[in-house]
C-alpha cells in the first residue's frame, strides 16, 4: 500500500516523506475518514482531529478475519516530552497505525510504522520485518475498557513515548522486563532441577493437551526406565545485561546463536562439547523416537549498567531433532560407515552451516513450587517452617494438611489409623481412587501430587494413643508442635498425662460446624489440654454464646452396618470455613508463648464472633486411685462465693467429669448455694431449689460431658479446710448416694487459706 504523502500540515508531510515506513498487508486504502464504519475508529479519528499533536494521514479497512471487522487510522503524532537525540532512538514525531476491531472486549492496537523504530520496554512481540506494537497498559483490557475514552487513549500513547524516551517507563519498583518476549509455550522445570542436574539425571519431556489459546505446556521430568525419549539438556549463562530492551524470540538455531554472541557468549561453543560427549570411540547409531534437545539460557539482568544482577531471566528453546543429528549439523560429530563418531581431531573439515537453519521452539521457563516459594506466595515468613505432627486426618485434619501443605507451611507427620470410606468423600480431602487407603497415607499422597515431593509429608498409620508405637512417640517428642485434629476426647486427654512431648494444640469444630475452637498449651506445657478442655466447658456453661454452642447440628446418618457407624450431616463448605479459620490462626498462636482458648462463632448473617477465654494454671489432688484436677479460675470462683457469704458458711454442687481411662476427675465449675439453703456461721445445709435445672442445663450445654460430681462448702473465718465431724458424716452420706452409679463421693472444702478435696466410696 502506498501511504499518502500529503497532510494538512506541510512540515509534517515533509518530515514523513524523508522516512521509510512499513505498510500494513491486506489493508485497503479508504478515500477518507467518512468511509470508516467502526464506531471506535470514527471516535478516535474525531479525537485526533481535535488534538493539536495528532494528524490523521490515512485510513484502511482489512478483510474480515474469523468474522471480526478491522479498520485502521494512520496518524503522525508529536510528543513534546521526547528529548532530542535521546539514547533510546525515539523521535519527536512518529507515524503510528491504530487498528480497531468490532470486538467489544478488545482494545485498539498501536503499531509504530517507522522502519528502525527501536525495541523498547513494553512492546508486544511481532515477527522480524514487521512494525513494532506498543504495549500501552499494565492492566488487562477488561479493566482498561471500563474507563476508556479516545481522548485518554491518545494521551496514553504520548505518555508511552515520553516515558520510554527518558528510560522511565519501567517503574523503579517494577520487576525488570525479561530479555525475550513472552511465548504461549511453556517448559516447567522440577522444583529440585539444580540438584537433579548435578546428579547427572537424564530427562524426558512430558506434554499436556494443547490449550484453547493454542499454547502448550511441557514438563521436564526425570527419565523413567520405560521411557524411550531422552533429551539432551544444554545450559548456558550469559554475561549480565541491562534490562529494558526486549528481544524477539529467534526462530532458528542460527538466530539464537547470533543473539547470544551479541550478548558476549557463544551457544555453539557450549553445545559442541556436550554433543561430542554423547558418543565414544565405538560410535553410536542415530536414535529412533521422540528425541529432543533443550537449550536453557540463564540471563542475569541489571537495572543499571555496572549494577549487580537484580534477577535471573530464563528462556528455553527446544529442537525436536535427535541430538546426534544436531551434532552432525554443527560439525561436532560426523557420519562414518553408518554410525556417528566425534569429529574431534578431524582435519580439513569445513565447518558446516546447516545447523543455522534448525528450527527452535521458544518456551517460557517456569519452576515447580518449593515450600519457600509457596510461603512467599501465601504471605508467610520465609523461615516459618516448623516441624509438626498432625493427629487425625479426618475432615478437619485432611483440610488443615491441604491448606498448610499448599502454603508450604511446616514439615508434617500425619498420624491416623482409620481408612477412607465412600461417605468420607463428601467432606474429606481425598479422591475416589483412594477409597480403602489409610487416611494418613491418602493425605500424604495428595500433597506429593501437589508439589512432587517438595514438601514431603510422613504418614504413620497408627493410633496416636498406642504406647507400643515408638515411632509415634518419637514424632510427638521431637516435633516443634503437635496439632490434635482427632475430633475425639481420647488423644488430648492421653497426651496430657505424658511428659516430654512437644507443645500441643487441640483444634476442632462443633457438630454443626458453626464454631471452631482452639485450645493452645503454653510452651512449657504447664497448662495442658486436659485443663484447657475444662476451662472451655466452664465458659460454655457461664457465657451467653455457650447457650447453643454445641447444638444445632443438621442430623446424623448411618455410614455402615455397625452400631457405631454413625456420622453427622455436614456440608463440606462449613468444614472448609472452620478449617480455614484454624489454619490461618493456629500458627499465630504457636508464635506466642502463653496458653490460649479461642472460639470462633459463626453468626446467622455469615459474620464471625471471636471469644477469647482466660486460661489458668491447674493444680491436682491425689484422692484414692484418682487424680483430681482443679484450675485456678475455678478456685477463684469458689473463694468469691465464700467471701460473699461471710461470716456464714456457704456451698453448692461441683460440676465436672470422670475419665477412668486416665484415672482422672476434672472439676469444671461450681454452682452457688440454691435459694432454699440454710447457712449460719458454723454450718451449711444445701437446698435444692433450681438445682436440678441448673445441673441439667450445664449437661445440655456441654453435650452431656459435664455433670454432677460432688459437693463443696466453705469454712468460716479463721478456719482451715480440714474436715469437721459433720463434714465426714456428709461425705459418708454422699458416698452412699454415689455408689448407685459406681462413683466415689467427692467433697471439696474451701478454708481461710487452703482448699481440700476428699473422696469416699462404699467398700
Beta strands, then each sheet from edge to edge (+ up, - down):
strand 1: 28-29
strand 2: 54-65
strand 3: 68-78
strand 4: 93-101
strand 5: 109-112
strand 6: 123-124
strand 7: 132-134
strand 8: 186-189
strand 9: 203-207
strand 10: 217-222
strand 11: 231-242
strand 12: 292-302
strand 13: 311-319
strand 14: 333-336
strand 15: 339-342
strand 16: 361-367
strand 17: 387-391
strand 18: 411-415
strand 19: 458-460
strand 20: 481-484
strand 21: 503-509
strand 22: 515-520
strand 23: 556-558
strand 24: 566-568
strand 25: 596-602
strand 26: 608-613
strand 27: 618-623
strand 28: 626-631
strand 29: 651-659
strand 30: 664-670
strand 31: 678-679
strand 32: 684-685
strand 33: 707-714
strand 34: 745-750
strand 35: 755-760
sheet 1: 1+ 2- 3+ 4- 5+ 7- 6+
sheet 2: 9+ 10- 8- 16- 13+ 12- 11-
sheet 3: 14+ 15-
sheet 4: 19+ 18+ 17+ 20+ 21+ 22- 25+ 26-
sheet 5: 23+ 24-
sheet 6: 27+ 28- 30- 29+ 33- 34- 35+
sheet 7: 31+ 32-
end
